Amino acid sequence: MPEGPEIRRAADRVHEQLAGRRLEHAWFAFPELAREADSLVGRRVTAVDSWGKALLTRFDDGRVLYSHNQLYGVWKLHHAEREPDTGRSLRVRLVARGRAASLYSASDVSLWPGDRLGEHPFLARLGPDLLTHGVTVEQGMARFVEPRFRRRGLGGLLLDQALFAGIGNYLRSEILFFAGLHHKVRPMDLDEAALERLARRILEVTRQAYDQAGVTNRPEWAAAERRSGASRRRWRFAVFERDGLPCHACGTTIERGMVASRRLYACPRCQPPA
């Protein structure tokens, strides 16, 4: 499943296609939304952004179209008169100035008043989005030491979207590696320097994944892998899906385990148990 950086990049593409333009046509596959389609015609799209794995299309009357791609949903951008070549089921189509953004294969779509968006049953459970909500290192540190989070092992905690929205499985492994932390360590076990390092790495790794289309490896390590003929899947990450290969930093074999029912990859030397 795409993680926060991938969803934000998708939101950016839809934003570029529609933002600042007034809708000429709106179509929904869902009856409850189809009744609202005409009311969106003529409305200007003010922004398209993301919150975790949800994409939010904002209109000038304050309404927000919520959509979640789930496992198979995908937005396709195209000329309005030219249908994309796909066998997927169309769920949403928004058209402005002859350009269209079409959502296929997703089923979780709804229209909300902007001032009630926090009542959405999914969004209400989310923490701040690392790419959209301007989270700072200091805010990240403060969040970790909240009573509901501070006693939980990082391996499970980082996947909890109530902490920060958008962290998924590959980001979890990469963040823990670059922070030099074992998955069993709890925020309450960390001194202020380690807590600051963790908060900083969360922001840096997530931002790099967004900027570089999912690449979280250090540039020099990735370049060395490419020179050796490695595939993108191998040079993209520092530890994720690199079990059995040597750690870029110390040469120790990367190990794979299961934590919170998900794969986790780590260097046993760079990330020793507490």
N, C-alpha and C positions, 0 to 999 in steps of 0.2 A: 504494500500500500504506500502511495506517495506520502512523504512527511511534509512538515511545515514549509521548508524551502521550495519544494516542488509546487505546492499549492499556491504559494505567494508568486512564483514565477508565472503560473497559469493565470492568476488574478491580474498580474501586470500586462499580460498579453490581451486579456479581455478589456482591461482599462484602456489600453492603447487603441483598441478597435472601436470602443463606444464612448468613452468619457468626453464630456463637453458637447455631445451631440444629442439631438432630440429623437426619440424613437419614432420610426415610421410604421413599424409593425411589431406586434408581440404575439407570440403563440405558445400555448402550454398544452401538454398532453393530459394534465390533471384537471378534472372537471371543476374543482373548487378554485383553481387558478385561472382556468379558461374564462370564467365569469368576470375576472378582473383585467383581462388582456386589453380591452378597449380603453380602460381608464389609464393605461400606461402610454398609449399612443400620444405623442406630443410632449411627453415628460422628458426632461433632460437627464441624462446619466451624469451624476456629479463625480462619482468615483467607483472603482472596483478594487476591493482589498480583501484580505483574508484574516481569519481568526482560527488558529490551529489548522484543521483540515477542512474548514468551511470557507466558501467563497461568498462574499457579500457585494451585491450590486446595488448602489445607492442612487436614489432618484431625487430630483429637486423638490418634490412635495414631502420629503421626509421619509418615504417608504423605502424599505430595503428588501431585496430579493435574496433570500438565504438558499444556498445549495451546497450539498455535500456529495462529493464524487463517490464516496464509499469505495468499493473495490474496483469497480469497472467504469465508473463515470468518466467522461472526457469532454472538454470544451473544444470545438473546432471553429476556426475563424475562416470566413470565406466571403466571396461576392454573393449578394442576396439572390441573384439569378442563377447561381451555379451551385448545385447540390454537392456536398462532399461525397467522395467515393467511400462509402462505409455501409456495412450491413447492420450497424447498431440501430437501436430504437431512439428516435428523436423524442426528447422530453421538453426542451425549451428552445425557443428561437427569438432573439432580439435583433431588430434591424434598424440601423441608423445610417443615413447618407449612402444607401446602397451596399453597406457592409453589414455582415451578419455574424453573430456569435451564437452558436448552436450547442446545446448540451445534450449529450447522448448517454443512454444507459444508466443514468442516475435516477433514484426514486425519492430522495429526501430533498424536496424543494418546497418553499413556502414564502409568502409575502407578509412582511411585518411593518408596523409603524416603527420608525427609528427609535422613538423614546421608549418602546416596549421590547426592544431587541434583547435586553438582558433577561427577559422572562422566557426566552426560547429554551425548551427543555435540554437541548444540547449545550448551547452557549452558556447557560446559567451555571454549568458545572466546570467551565474552563477557567484556568488561570490566564494571566496576560500572555498575549502573543509576542514571541521574542523578536519578530521582524516588524510587526505593525504597531505595537503599543509603546515603543520607545523605552523598553526596560533598561535600567542602568545597572552597573555592577553593585552599587549600594542597595538598590531595590531587590536584586537577586539574592544578596546575602541576607537581607532582612526576611525574605520569603522562606528561605531554608530553615531559619530558626523559629518559625512559627510553631506553636505547640502541635499542630496536626501533622507537621512534616519532620520535625527535628529528630524523632526517634526511629525513623524508618531507614532501612538500608538503601543506599543510592541506586543499586541495581533495579529495584522495583520502583523506587520513588521517581526516578527520571522519566519513567513511562506514564506516570500519573498526570493526565492532562490538567488536573486541578492545580498542579504546581506551576508548570509553564505549558502553554499550548503549542503543539507542533513538534515536540521531540518524539521520534519514533526509534525503531530498533537500531538502524545504522548510526544515527546521531548519538544514541546512548553509549555504544561501545567506543566511538571516537572521542566523545567528551571525557569519559572516564580515563581513557588512555592519556590524552593530552593534559589532564589534570593530575595524572599520576596516582589515581585512587582505585582501591579495590572495591568491588561492587557491594561488599558487606559493610563498608564504612557508613556510619550515620552522620548527618550534619552535626549532631551534638558531640561527636567525637573529634571534630575538627577545630583547630585553633583559628584565630582570625585570619592569619596569612593563608592557610589552606582553604578556608571558606572563600576568601577573596579570589584565590586562584581558580577554584571551581566555578564561581559565578562568572568570572572573566572568560574562562574557556567555553562555558555554555554559549555566551554571546558570540565569541570569536568563531567557534566551529560552526554554529548555525548560520552566521553571516557569510562565512566562506562557502558553505554548501549552497547558499542562495546565490552568491556572486558567481560561483564557478560551476553551476548546474550539477550539484551533487558531489563535487570533489572536495574531500576534507583532508587529504594528505598534504604534507609539507611539499612545497614546490621542488626542492632539491631531491627529496626521496622519490617523488613521482617521476622526475626527469631521469633519474638513474634507472628506474624500472622500465621506462619507455626505451631507453638506450639498449636495454637488454632484450627488447622485443616483447615485453609483457603486454597483455591485453589491458584495455581500459578497466575492466573489472578488477584486475590485480593492482594497477597503480593508482586507482581512484581513492582508496582508503589506506589509512595507516595500519589498522588492525582488523576491521570488519571483513569477514569472509577470507581472512588470510591465515586460518589455522594450518599449522604444519610448516609455515614459512618463517624465516628469521625476522625478528623485530628490527625495524629500521634503526632504532636508537641503540640497541645493545646486542643484537644478534641472537637473543634467546628465542626459542620457538614459540610462536603465538598459539594460544590454546583456545578451544571453543568449549562453552558450557551452556547450560540452560538455567536462566534466572527469570523468575516471573513468567514462566512458560514460553520464553522467547530466547532465541540464540543470543549469546553474548560472547564477544571475542576480547581477549586481553593478553597482555604480556606479564607473565608471573614475576619477572624481575622488576620491571618498571612500575608495576602496580601490586606491590606486596600486600598481604593481609595486614590488617591493623595490629 
